[in-house]
C-alpha cells in the first residue's frame, strides 16, 4: 500500500520497496499525480514520458534482488545536467530544444544505482541568480508562500523536494545555488568538495567553482545520493584522484562561529533561529567557539569579480554555430551577435559584459588578479580556523524567502549569497540543513543552518547535520 | 569610469548587440557592481604573495587512446543548426573584398 508521500524519505522508500510495501510503479504514480497537482509552482520544465517504463524496469530489478540502492527512487534533475537524448536548456532560450548527446557522469551513476528520472527542474538561466526569476521559462513559486521565490539557481530542484514531487534531486552550486534554495524551501542541500563529484555533463558556468550536489528531505537522504554520485572521473580533469584522498579522522564536535560576519544586513529572526540551533548543538555535546576569519568580508566582492570573468569565457561557446539557437544574419559576425542577443537573457548578458571588462588589459590585474589573491587569503583563513574547530557555522541565507519581484538591482540579489560563496571560493564542502521557521505575513517560512567543513570532510557535515535535524524535530 | 561608448565596446567584444535602452541600463548596473567589488582593492596584494601553496595545479594526461574516428559525429551534428556533407556549415568568414 502506498502511504502519504509527504512522509516518505529515500531511506524509508528503500526499505518499503525491498519489503514490497509498495512497488516502484506505485511510488512513481504517486509522484506523477503529485507533480500534476503542483504544476502551478513551475518547479518542473518537463516531466519525462518514460517514467512508468523506468518504474517497470526498477520493479523487475527489485524483485530479482539485483536492484541498486536507488532502485525505484524517483529523482528530479536540474536542467543544466545532461541526460542522454533528453532536452537540457539550462533555463535559457539559447538552448531551448537542445538534446543531450550523452549522459552526465552523475546521471550515469544514478542510472546504474537504479534511480528513476522524473523530469528536469527549472532554474535561473545558466545558473545565474538566487531566485529563479532569471529563468527564461518563468519563476518557480515557493512551496511555503507562492508570492515568494524558492531561491536559486537550483530553485526548481529545491521546490521539487519541498512539494514532495521527488524524493531526491540533483542541483549545481557555483555560489550557493544548491544551499540557498534548500534553505528557502526547507530542504537539505549539499555543495560537495570541489573535485569530489564529476562535472562531466554539467553545462559550465564558473569552472573554478561549479559542483554538482544533492538536495533531499533529510541529511540521511543527501548522504545516500552523495555516496552514489561522488568519485573520481577521468572525463573531468578537476575530479580528485583516489590516491589523493586523505584518511579522515573522527570529528571532535567543535563548531566555530565567525561573529564578525553576523552583523549588518542579517534578518533578526534568522539570527535568533541561528542562536537557537547553536544552543541545541551545545546541548548535544558540541563546543561552540567564536572564531575570526579576517578576509571573509571580502568573499562576496571577490566572487563577483571572478564569476563574471569565468562566465564570459565559458559562455563564449554559445555562438549559434555548433548547437543551440541560431539566428540568420548577413555575415558570420552578425549571426554570432544576433544568436547571442536573442538567446541570452539580461543577467547573463550583464555578467558576460562585466566579465569582458574585468578580463580586459588594463583592468585584469586590478580586478581579476586581485580577486584571486583575496581568494587565497580567504582559503588560508579557513585553513587556520580549522586548526581549532571542525566545522564553521553561519545562517545559509541572510533572510528567509523574499517576494517575487522584490529585488530589482543586481547587488541586492548578489547579497543573498553572502554566506554561501565562501565554500565555492575555498572549494570546501558545505551543507544547509532546515533549522525551523520564521513568520512573515502569517506564513511560516523555512530557515537554513549552514555548516562548512575542511576539504573532503562531508562525513563530518552529515554527522553534525543529523544532530541539527534531531534538535529541530 | 564606464561610459556608454565603453559598454558598446564590451558588447562588440562579447558578440552581443544591445539596444540603446539596454546600453544605458547596463552602464548603470556595471558601474554599481564595479563600485561594490572595488572594496577588494583595500586588501594588500603582498599578504597573498606570502602564501605559496597553490591550491590547484594543471593535471596532464597522455593523449594515448583516442576513440575511433566518427564515433560521435552523428549525435554531435544533430545538435548543429546547419550541416552539409558531415560538416557544420558556417557563413563565409573571409569575403572577396578582404582578399584583395
HADDOCK unambig.tbl for C-alpha pairs under 7 A between the chains (distance, minus, plus):
assign (segid A and resid 98 and name CA) (segid B and resid 79 and name CA) 6.70 0.50 0.50
assign (segid A and resid 101 and name CA) (segid B and resid 75 and name CA) 5.62 0.50 0.50
assign (segid A and resid 101 and name CA) (segid B and resid 76 and name CA) 6.70 0.50 0.50
assign (segid A and resid 237 and name CA) (segid B and resid 59 and name CA) 6.64 0.50 0.50
assign (segid A and resid 298 and name CA) (segid B and resid 40 and name CA) 6.19 0.50 0.50
assign (segid A and resid 301 and name CA) (segid B and resid 36 and name CA) 6.71 0.50 0.50
assign (segid A and resid 301 and name CA) (segid B and resid 37 and name CA) 4.30 0.50 0.50
assign (segid A and resid 301 and name CA) (segid B and resid 40 and name CA) 6.68 0.50 0.50
assign (segid A and resid 302 and name CA) (segid B and resid 37 and name CA) 6.71 0.50 0.50
assign (segid A and resid 302 and name CA) (segid B and resid 40 and name CA) 6.63 0.50 0.50
assign (segid A and resid 304 and name CA) (segid B and resid 37 and name CA) 6.90 0.50 0.50
assign (segid A and resid 305 and name CA) (segid B and resid 37 and name CA) 6.79 0.50 0.50
assign (segid A and resid 321 and name CA) (segid B and resid 80 and name CA) 6.43 0.50 0.50
assign (segid A and resid 321 and name CA) (segid B and resid 81 and name CA) 6.49 0.50 0.50
assign (segid A and resid 321 and name CA) (segid B and resid 90 and name CA) 6.82 0.50 0.50
assign (segid A and resid 322 and name CA) (segid B and resid 79 and name CA) 6.79 0.50 0.50
assign (segid A and resid 322 and name CA) (segid B and resid 80 and name CA) 4.54 0.50 0.50
assign (segid A and resid 322 and name CA) (segid B and resid 81 and name CA) 6.77 0.50 0.50
assign (segid A and resid 322 and name CA) (segid B and resid 88 and name CA) 6.91 0.50 0.50
assign (segid A and resid 323 and name CA) (segid B and resid 79 and name CA) 4.95 0.50 0.50
assign (segid A and resid 323 and name CA) (segid B and resid 80 and name CA) 4.52 0.50 0.50
assign (segid A and resid 323 and name CA) (segid B and resid 81 and name CA) 6.23 0.50 0.50
assign (segid A and resid 326 and name CA) (segid B and resid 81 and name CA) 6.28 0.50 0.50
assign (segid A and resid 331 and name CA) (segid B and resid 91 and name CA) 6.22 0.50 0.50
assign (segid A and resid 332 and name CA) (segid B and resid 91 and name CA) 5.41 0.50 0.50
assign (segid A and resid 332 and name CA) (segid B and resid 92 and name CA) 6.97 0.50 0.50
assign (segid A and resid 332 and name CA) (segid B and resid 93 and name CA) 6.39 0.50 0.50
assign (segid A and resid 336 and name CA) (segid B and resid 15 and name CA) 6.07 0.50 0.50
assign (segid A and resid 337 and name CA) (segid B and resid 15 and name CA) 4.52 0.50 0.50
assign (segid A and resid 337 and name CA) (segid B and resid 16 and name CA) 4.62 0.50 0.50
assign (segid A and resid 337 and name CA) (segid B and resid 17 and name CA) 5.74 0.50 0.50
assign (segid A and resid 338 and name CA) (segid B and resid 17 and name CA) 6.85 0.50 0.50
assign (segid A and resid 340 and name CA) (segid B and resid 16 and name CA) 5.85 0.50 0.50
assign (segid A and resid 341 and name CA) (segid B and resid 16 and name CA) 5.23 0.50 0.50
assign (segid A and resid 341 and name CA) (segid B and resid 17 and name CA) 5.87 0.50 0.50
assign (segid A and resid 350 and name CA) (segid B and resid 26 and name CA) 6.62 0.50 0.50
assign (segid A and resid 353 and name CA) (segid B and resid 10 and name CA) 5.74 0.50 0.50
assign (segid A and resid 353 and name CA) (segid B and resid 11 and name CA) 6.32 0.50 0.50
assign (segid A and resid 353 and name CA) (segid B and resid 14 and name CA) 6.71 0.50 0.50
assign (segid A and resid 354 and name CA) (segid B and resid 30 and name CA) 6.37 0.50 0.50
assign (segid A and resid 356 and name CA) (segid B and resid 10 and name CA) 6.29 0.50 0.50
assign (segid A and resid 356 and name CA) (segid B and resid 14 and name CA) 6.99 0.50 0.50
assign (segid A and resid 357 and name CA) (segid B and resid 10 and name CA) 6.54 0.50 0.50
assign (segid A and resid 370 and name CA) (segid B and resid 45 and name CA) 6.78 0.50 0.50
assign (segid A and resid 371 and name CA) (segid B and resid 40 and name CA) 6.83 0.50 0.50
assign (segid A and resid 373 and name CA) (segid B and resid 45 and name CA) 6.59 0.50 0.50
assign (segid A and resid 373 and name CA) (segid B and resid 48 and name CA) 5.29 0.50 0.50
assign (segid A and resid 374 and name CA) (segid B and resid 48 and name CA) 6.94 0.50 0.50
assign (segid A and resid 376 and name CA) (segid B and resid 48 and name CA) 6.51 0.50 0.50
assign (segid A and resid 377 and name CA) (segid B and resid 48 and name CA) 5.78 0.50 0.50
assign (segid A and resid 411 and name CA) (segid B and resid 33 and name CA) 6.60 0.50 0.50
